[in-house]
Amino acid sequence: MKLLQLRVVDLGPFADVVVSFRGPEEQARNVTIVVGGSGVGKTTLLAAIASTRPAHAVAAMARSQAATPGYVIADWDLSDDDPERPHPLQVCSPHTPVKDTEEDRLRRREQTLFDRRAVEQGGFMVMSMSSTRWFSRASVSLSSPERTVLRYDVRAAQSFDDASHADIARDVKLALVYAAIASRIPEPDSGRLSLSLAVVDEAMRDLLARLLALVSVRYLGVHPLTLEPVFATDRGEIMSFDRLPTSIRHLVAFAVLPVRALAAAYPGRDPRMTEGVVLIDEVALHQDPYVQRGIVAALRGALPRVQWILTTSSPEVAWACEPYEVIALRRMPSSRRVELFEGPLATLH
């Protein structure tokens, strides 16, 4: 599943903007960089996407009022989640005005159908990381993996502004530890290692190797006594996750959490071969310019079928991408509203 288009009306700083996530061949592009300064609506866009994904948004109802609140309309290409579907699935936020025609009623029934399918059958993976993410010194607690690390809840709300729910240290550690341990435990019936769990560990290590190479750090595995993930610097220093610099912990999270979500949403499949949408707010936070220039290539290289939608205020991230992959949000001096620029216009200042 990938996002094709998003329309945002009277929400945050936006009057009425249509954001296209299509590439040159009209297919959903795998990378979109949203660039802009503070207060131009980067987080608003990500929140709009997260709230209009299949299985989460409430079906729109007809309204008789002339004036309506802000609303969002998202067009999704379901791809592997429904390969026989000939046209995109349109998901609307609750206040979207509709004419209540037969076509509109069919669209609402269709949205309800896919909401139910996503809840019952899984898939439809969209995960997010907010700019308020932080890392506490949490200990590893491994219990009931089928209800934690192996569970993907399509109905769970994804917040971008609540720092109390943005501590991701425990989630990162749990995913690393479970993947390392489970990939080496034989299955009871066959006595062989589980290939489906082994590929999860391999996928995490692959993406970790690509991202941590930018900062000359290696992931070694899990310490047998403490069950803490351990890393090594190019100087030979061994460090636990809690001792890593904040910038490196962000890179570890970018590698681990998307793979965990893909493995949970599509059990038994290689996360490197599955589709999904990953939203990261302020991807360049705490990163050096050299890392900012290489982070997008590392992400798309390890998970080539994932659609990455990343926001940043750093031009370094945008310069490392093709012009058609960049969207710039700018507040015009003559208006309080934010306007959207795409392609070459997005890279000009």
C-alpha positions in Angstrom: 0.0 0.0 0.0 1.2 3.5 -0.9 -0.1 7.0 -0.9 -0.9 8.6 -4.2 -2.4 12.0 -3.3 -3.5 14.0 -0.3 -5.9 17.0 -0.3 -6.0 19.2 2.8 -8.7 21.9 3.1 -8.8 24.5 5.9 -6.5 22.6 8.2 -3.6 24.3 10.0 -1.9 26.8 7.7 -3.4 25.3 4.6 -6.4 26.8 2.7 -6.8 24.1 0.0 -3.7 22.2 -1.2 -3.3 19.0 -3.2 -0.1 17.1 -2.5 0.9 14.6 -5.1 3.0 11.6 -4.1 3.3 10.3 -7.7 6.5 9.9 -9.6 7.3 10.6 -13.3 5.4 7.5 -14.4 2.3 8.4 -12.3 3.1 5.6 -9.8 3.5 6.2 -6.1 7.1 7.4 -5.6 9.1 5.7 -2.9 10.6 8.8 -1.3 9.0 12.2 -0.6 10.9 14.9 1.3 8.8 17.7 2.7 11.0 20.7 3.4 10.1 23.9 5.3 10.8 26.0 8.3 9.0 26.1 11.6 5.2 26.6 11.5 4.6 25.8 7.8 2.6 22.6 8.4 5.0 19.8 7.9 3.7 18.0 11.0 0.1 18.8 9.9 0.7 17.0 6.6 2.0 13.8 8.4 -0.9 13.9 10.9 -3.4 14.2 8.0 -1.9 11.2 6.3 -1.9 9.1 9.5 -5.5 10.0 10.3 -6.9 9.1 6.8 -5.3 5.7 6.4 -7.4 2.5 5.8 -8.9 1.1 9.0 -8.4 4.2 10.9 -10.5 7.1 9.5 -14.2 7.4 10.3 -16.5 7.2 7.3 -17.7 10.6 6.1 -21.4 11.4 6.4 -23.5 13.9 4.5 -23.7 17.4 6.0 -26.3 20.1 5.4 -24.4 23.1 6.7 -23.0 25.5 4.1 -19.7 26.0 6.1 -17.8 22.9 7.0 -14.7 22.3 9.2 -11.4 21.4 7.7 -11.1 18.0 6.1 -8.6 15.6 4.4 -9.0 13.3 1.4 -6.4 10.7 0.7 -6.0 8.4 -2.3 -4.3 5.1 -1.6 -2.9 2.6 -4.1 -3.5 -0.7 -2.2 -1.0 -2.7 -4.4 -0.1 -5.9 -2.6 -2.9 -5.5 0.0 -5.4 -5.8 -2.9 -3.6 -6.5 -6.2 -6.9 -7.0 -8.2 -8.2 -3.5 -7.3 -8.2 -1.4 -10.6 -8.4 2.1 -9.0 -7.2 3.8 -5.8 -9.1 3.7 -2.5 -10.2 7.1 -1.3 -10.3 7.7 2.4 -11.9 10.8 3.8 -11.8 12.5 7.3 -15.1 12.7 9.2 -16.0 16.3 8.2 -15.5 15.9 4.4 -18.6 17.3 2.6 -20.3 14.9 0.3 -23.4 15.2 -1.9 -24.8 11.9 -0.8 -25.1 10.6 -4.4 -25.0 6.9 -5.2 -21.3 7.2 -6.0 -20.6 8.8 -2.7 -22.6 6.1 -0.8 -20.7 3.5 -2.7 -17.4 5.1 -1.7 -18.4 5.1 2.0 -19.4 1.5 1.9 -16.1 0.7 0.1 -14.1 2.5 2.8 -16.0 0.6 5.5 -15.2 -2.7 3.8 -11.5 -2.1 3.7 -11.5 -0.8 7.3 -13.0 -4.1 8.3 -10.6 -6.1 6.1 -7.6 -4.3 7.6 -8.7 -5.1 11.1 -9.5 -8.8 10.4 -6.7 -9.7 8.0 -3.8 -7.3 8.9 -1.6 -5.5 6.5 -2.1 -1.9 5.4 1.0 -0.8 7.2 1.5 2.8 8.1 3.9 3.8 10.9 5.1 7.1 12.1 7.8 8.7 14.3 7.2 12.2 15.6 9.7 15.0 16.0 9.2 14.8 19.8 10.7 11.3 20.0 13.1 10.7 22.8 14.9 7.8 24.5 14.7 7.0 28.2 17.1 4.7 30.0 14.6 1.8 29.9 15.4 -1.7 30.8 14.6 -4.6 28.4 11.3 -6.4 29.2 10.6 -9.3 27.0 7.1 -10.8 27.6 4.1 -11.9 25.4 5.8 -11.0 22.1 2.6 -11.9 20.2 0.9 -9.0 21.9 3.8 -6.6 21.7 6.6 -6.8 19.1 4.6 -9.1 16.8 1.4 -7.1 16.9 0.5 -4.3 14.4 -2.7 -2.5 15.3 -4.1 -0.6 12.3 -6.6 1.1 14.6 -4.1 2.7 16.9 -3.9 6.5 16.8 -0.5 7.9 15.7 0.3 11.2 17.6 2.8 13.7 16.4 2.6 16.2 19.2 2.4 14.3 22.5 5.9 13.9 23.9 4.6 11.6 26.7 3.9 8.9 24.1 7.1 9.5 22.1 9.6 7.6 24.3 10.7 4.9 21.8 13.7 3.4 23.7 11.8 0.4 25.0 10.2 -0.3 21.6 13.6 -0.2 19.8 15.3 -2.5 22.4 12.4 -4.9 22.5 12.4 -5.3 18.7 16.2 -5.8 18.5 16.3 -8.3 21.4 13.3 -10.4 20.2 14.6 -10.6 16.6 18.1 -11.7 17.8 16.8 -14.3 20.2 13.8 -15.7 18.2 15.9 -16.1 15.1 18.1 -18.6 16.9 15.5 -20.7 18.7 14.5 -23.9 16.9 10.8 -24.5 16.2 9.3 -27.3 18.5 7.8 -29.3 15.6 10.7 -29.4 13.1 13.7 -28.6 15.3 14.8 -26.0 12.7 15.3 -22.3 13.0 12.3 -20.2 12.0 13.1 -18.7 8.6 10.4 -16.1 8.9 12.0 -14.8 12.2 15.5 -15.1 10.8 14.8 -12.7 7.9 13.4 -10.1 10.4 16.8 -10.1 12.2 18.6 -10.0 8.9 16.5 -7.1 7.6 17.2 -5.2 10.8 20.9 -5.8 10.6 20.9 -4.8 6.9 19.3 -1.5 7.5 21.4 -0.9 10.7 24.6 -1.6 8.8 23.6 1.0 6.1 22.6 3.7 8.5 25.3 3.2 11.1 28.0 3.1 8.4 27.4 6.9 8.1 28.7 7.4 11.6 31.3 4.5 11.7 29.4 2.4 14.2 28.5 -1.3 14.0 25.7 -3.3 15.6 27.2 -6.4 17.3 24.0 -8.1 18.6 22.6 -8.7 22.1 24.7 -9.0 25.2 24.1 -12.5 26.7 24.1 -11.3 30.3 22.1 -8.1 30.1 20.1 -8.7 26.9 21.0 -5.1 26.0 21.8 -4.3 22.3 25.5 -3.5 22.0 27.4 -1.6 19.3 31.0 -0.9 18.4 32.7 2.3 17.2 35.5 2.4 14.7 37.9 2.8 17.6 36.9 -0.5 19.1 34.8 0.9 21.9 31.8 -1.3 22.9 28.7 0.6 23.9 25.2 -0.3 24.9 22.2 1.4 23.3 21.8 3.7 26.3 25.3 5.0 26.0 25.1 5.8 22.3 24.9 9.5 21.3 21.4 10.8 20.7 22.0 11.2 17.0 23.0 7.5 16.6 20.0 6.3 18.7 17.8 8.1 16.2 19.4 6.2 13.3 18.9 2.9 15.2 15.2 3.7 15.6 14.9 4.5 11.9 16.2 1.0 11.1 14.5 -1.1 13.7 11.0 0.3 14.1 9.9 0.2 10.4 11.2 -3.4 10.0 9.3 -4.4 13.2 6.1 -2.9 11.9 6.4 -4.6 8.5 7.1 -8.0 10.1 4.1 -7.6 12.4 1.7 -6.4 9.7 2.9 -9.1 7.2 3.9 -12.2 9.3 5.9 -14.8 7.6 7.2 -12.5 4.8 10.5 -10.8 4.3 10.2 -7.2 5.5 12.6 -6.2 2.7 10.0 -7.4 0.1 6.9 -5.9 1.6 5.2 -2.6 1.1 4.2 0.0 3.6 4.3 3.7 4.4 6.8 5.2 6.9 6.3 8.8 8.2 9.2 10.4 10.0 8.9 14.0 11.3 12.2 16.0 11.2 14.3 13.1 10.0 17.5 15.3 10.2 17.0 16.0 13.9 20.4 16.0 15.7 22.2 14.7 12.6 25.5 16.1 11.2 25.3 17.4 7.6 27.2 14.4 6.2 24.7 12.0 7.7 21.8 14.1 6.5 23.0 13.8 2.9 23.3 10.0 3.2 20.3 9.0 5.3 17.7 8.8 2.4 19.9 6.6 0.3 20.4 4.2 3.2 16.7 4.0 4.0 15.5 3.3 0.4 18.4 0.9 -0.3 17.5 -1.5 2.5 13.7 -1.3 2.2 13.1 -0.6 -1.5 9.4 -1.2 -1.5 8.6 1.1 1.4 7.2 4.6 0.8 9.2 7.0 2.9 7.6 10.4 3.6 10.1 12.5 5.5 9.9 16.1 6.8 12.9 18.3 7.5 14.0 21.9 7.8 17.5 20.9 6.4 18.3 21.6 2.8 21.0 18.9 3.0 18.4 16.1 3.0 16.6 17.6 0.0 19.8 18.1 -2.0 20.5 14.3 -1.8 17.2 13.6 -3.6 15.8 14.1 -7.1 13.9 17.3 -7.6 10.6 15.5 -8.2 11.0 13.9 -4.8 11.0 17.2 -3.0 8.1 19.3 -1.8 8.7 22.7 -0.2 6.2 24.5 2.1 6.6 28.3 2.2 4.6 31.0 3.9 4.1 33.8 1.4 4.7 37.4 2.6 1.4 38.6 1.1 -0.7 35.9 2.8 -0.8 34.0 6.1 -1.4 30.8 4.2 1.2 28.3 3.2 1.8 27.5 -0.4 3.3 24.3 -1.8 6.1 24.1 -4.4 7.2 20.9 -6.2 10.0 19.8 -8.4 12.7 22.4 -9.4 10.7 25.2 -7.7 11.0 23.3 -4.4 14.8 23.4 -4.5 15.1 27.1 -5.4 15.3 29.8 -2.7 
